[in-house]
């Protein structure tokens, strides 16, 4: 029997990293960039679901909403709402016993999970 301790994988979901990036943003530009990253992931997942005729989720137009946000608080609120929408869509995919794909990965998530080098997209 091996005496080595098993290495536990990091189980924080992608939403954790998206939320952390949005909440820690101190300027409109960094909050906007973080929110755009999650909105793109949301749009890609939504298109993937529709393309496969899995279900027909209704999601608000977060990109247009983000464009109307002028204050740091409003930008963060919009980004966090997009994260909640993303989690809801992923849960719907999981309810069908499928694994939702990932397109955008925060560099912090890749480092924490030992995925090696990734191209930072957001």
Beta strands, then each sheet from edge to edge (+ up, - down):
end
